[in-house]
């Protein structure tokens, strides 16, 4: 039993996914947790308190007081009692209220009183989930330290297909177990925040065309995953790629252009301990993007270009003593000299050099051959490896620098 002695409040809101909470309750109890269920009034329309009281072996709470004897259900006591407040399923309505401090039912007053960590498993229709109001609320909740168990994609109760299904109870259980085991024995990069960029940027020419490059995003995603596995909270700002990241400690931010990547990096970098800039950002972008499709004409067509923001250089300029900043250099000649120059120009702590001369290295392949250059002029050359193995080498280097800067086991 992996949750022996752990006290959990399970908050259930009005969603068709409430039926999954019965199974979730059973799984938690089987692992040794003590579960107290709090339901919103609407949740009782989807699943009966009798089912949940039986499975949790505890009285289910929903009202501020008992209508029979006037007994007061203290949300404060509940909030102090628990080791974890788990809201599953969390409807769009309840998340909006949580984000804005509204407390018009027992579940919400308990949430506001809870001193313990909070885990939220949203469930709703795909359009509700991607509505800016919901994404903003989720961002607020996440920024306050609430752990979001991202919903999965699939068939929804509405008959539509998309992202919004509450994650399966077995997966939520795994998240809870790893949360408590990591709390007891922290991972080496626990508590560290790292910004990673990945993929290409697409600079629009007109509504249907863009200037891009062949970056697949694989290297940046592998670095983000390696950091997350070691306990870091990763903000992954990625250009258009066809790969997904599913690690719960990776917050994925999708951008299209160099300008979009620039503003997201400027937003997240100050609160991070480090940044690895693996994206293949455009150096130039069209002076103006045409608002309608360019028609074929006679003769040549010229696109005037202007410099794109140099994101890494700007991060190097605003870098504080607590930051470790790393970039990539893709070179075709005078590799180490050029990479060393970039390292100094952009005020980096190290630079990862790929040479396009090495077959199997660089863009759009699963392997890479790198050298890591440091400001003191030293260089470490690595063998050709898979991108996942290269990510291990890069994160080892970053961890060693973090250990020097912050001490501890990083
Ligand atoms: N980079 C960036 N913003 C840009 C271009 C590049 O932040 N507009 C970052 C890349 O993510 C990489 C590093 O700068 O980490 C070096 O990129 P690279 O293209 O090799 O170098 P540039 O500085 O663009 O110089 P050049 O293309 O002339 O070699």
Boltz pocket constraint, residues with backbone or C-beta under 6 A from the ligand:
constraints:
  - pocket:
      binder: B
      contacts: [[A, 258], [A, 277], [A, 278], [A, 279], [A, 280], [A, 281], [A, 282], [A, 283], [A, 308], [A, 309], [A, 310], [A, 311], [A, 312], [A, 313], [A, 326], [A, 327], [A, 328], [A, 329], [A, 330], [A, 331], [A, 342]]
      max_distance: 6.0
